[in-house]
Amino acid sequence: MNAIMPRATIEDIVRNRNEALALYEIAHSKIIDAHNAEMAAIEVARSAFPGTNSLNFGQEQRTKQLQKEVTNIPREDYMREARHIIDLNIWAWIVERTDLERLMDKTAKDQLRKQMSHIVEPAGEGHLLTQEELEKGLPPITVENIYATLEQFMLNADMIFKRGIATAFSKLDRRFRSHDGFKVGSRVILPYCFTEFGSWNYHRNERDTLMDIERTFAVIDGKMVGHSYATTVGAIDENRRIGSGKRQSEIDTDYFLIRIYMNGNAHLWMKRHDLVRKVNKLLGEYYGETIGDGQQAEEDPFANIKHTPAKRYGFFPTPDGLSDRVIEEAAIRPPEATEPRLRILEPSSGTGNLARRCIINGADWTKDWSRYDEDRIEKFIAEHRWDNQVDCVEIQQHLAVDLRAEGIYGRVFAQDFLQLQPSTTGLYDRVVMNPPFDRERDIDHVVHALKFLKPDGVLIAIMSAGTEFRETKKSVAFRDLVKSRGGYFNDLPERSFAESGTNINTIMLVIGKSRW
């Protein structure tokens, strides 16, 4: 940390800040003294002219101005505003001094500016700031807060930089969202980059995207560039400064050759292939080990099933928000009195984040059942349970044991789902699943899961975003299969699985229509 900002410098900053606040305290007391002195002067002046008459009526406005009080700002409000202004300026200087912005893409900078929009202060002595409060703003200026904040920034600097690369390239083309099937190549296209008038299309804001990409290349190239580094954008602006309307132009810079066409599209050729390789490596590290290996399927695209378990079984628990969305999309709810209960299957159940929601309706329920006594658990289940029969399949034995111990599922199969057959289980009204993502294993699992679905059933699966873009035989055949079944894909928010340990982008597959 001393290489980033010496502790002695931080201590000087805090000492000067505290001395300034002490002077503000003195200033406020003098303002109060002046206020009191002015009030006394007004009272004495009023005794000198206790009334008004026609001769001094014209001086009424001047009299009122003389009698106007100095604003009496409460000390607490005055000092809070002083601390706010000082601390914001200090944080801004620290960020600039440490050059943290150089590693940030536009999204990260916007987040930092949002945090710097206000200082989070404890509600009172002994009050601990919550995580939600901390995320809203930066902490007050103290030696410990500055040191801890800078340390946290630097610990996250590598991830911030990689996330910035992923964010920048994912804006170029939806295929970049997957990364595993579409790495950065020698050329990318920025569609509708310019308007019919020949100026930047600010609705698409490719200008900022281009700045982020160039900054990425410059940092990887070892250049000490400023956070607003924009050589390419500047060259384009200079090239198109003269003239107006649709026109073609070409700009050559250290990293890119850019051709802008009459239709407003800009084609970007990468000139430094060594840097392209490094970008792809960083993207791979950011998205994690689920990146595809480019293997092609055999003649039958679905015959090359990967029966060997994925590393760590590809286990990334479904976050609560996504679990709720899957249940909503599958329209799982209590059946009407005249209808049979739903039969639901969750393959690769893991900790049961999806399966549990198919049975228990309660937003305040927790996965940590050990926190509650048996009577409370039974009471909650009795009040909130839906009459659905849910079966689980889980290859990890210890997780299967935990699922059985919950005592709420119909059957728990402790085995590899790909080895299970519908002749053993029967068919289901719903299949909800979050299969392993890597090396197209998610396709293997979904294709197998379709065998368990009733003709009028609904399947909802969370899959790698690469499924929608890869050009392998298996992915192409799978998209054709989905289309033939009337299915479709929906994008899920970026980093939906970040809390589960992977940054891979995901989509939701929907096959079948709900009877609800």
Salt bridges, closest charged atoms under 4 A:
GLU11 OE2 - ARG7 NE 3.66
ASP12 OD1 - ARG15 NH2 2.32
GLU25 OE2 - ARG75 NH2 2.64
GLU43 OE2 - ARG46 NH1 3.11
GLU60 OE2 - LYS64 NZ 3.41
GLU76 OE2 - ARG80 NH2 3.00
ASP77 OD1 - ARG80 NH1 3.07
ASP87 OD1 - ARG17 NE 2.92
ASP99 OD2 - ARG102 NE 3.02
GLU101 OE1 - HIS227 NE2 3.75
ASP110 OD2 - LYS106 NZ 2.97
ASP110 OD1 - ARG113 NH1 3.04
GLU121 OE1 - ARG83 NH2 3.26
GLU133 OE1 - HIS127 NE2 3.64
ASP158 OD2 - LYS162 NZ 2.94
ASP173 OD2 - ARG175 NH2 2.79
ASP180 OD2 - ARG470 NH2 2.63
GLU206 OE2 - ARG204 NH2 3.41
ASP212 OD1 - ARG215 NH2 3.75
ASP221 OD1 - ARG272 NH2 3.11
ASP237 OD2 - ARG207 NH2 3.18
GLU238 OE2 - ARG241 NH2 3.30
GLU250 OE1 - ARG259 NE 2.79
ASP252 OD1 - LYS271 NZ 2.68
ASP254 OD2 - LYS223 NZ 3.52
ASP274 OD2 - ARG272 NH2 2.92
GLU285 OE1 - LYS162 NZ 2.88
GLU285 OE2 - LYS281 NZ 2.54
GLU289 OE2 - LYS311 NZ 3.46
GLU289 OE1 - ARG312 NH2 3.59
ASP293 OD2 - ARG439 NE 2.88
ASP320 OD1 - ARG357 NH2 3.19
ASP320 OD1 - LYS367 NZ 3.98
ASP324 OD1 - ARG357 NE 2.62
GLU383 OE2 - LYS379 NZ 2.67
GLU383 OE1 - HIS384 NE2 3.98
ASP387 OD1 - ARG341 NH1 3.54
ASP391 OD2 - ARG343 NH2 3.64
ASP391 OD2 - ARG411 NH2 2.86
GLU406 OE2 - ARG356 NH2 2.54
ASP429 OD1 - LYS454 NZ 3.21
ASP438 OD2 - ARG441 NH1 2.72
GLU440 OE2 - ARG470 NH1 3.79
ASP444 OD1 - LYS474 NZ 2.77
GLU468 OE1 - ARG174 NH2 3.60
GLU471 OE2 - ARG479 NH2 3.60
ASP491 OD1 - ARG174 NH2 2.79
ASP491 OD1 - ARG177 NH1 3.51
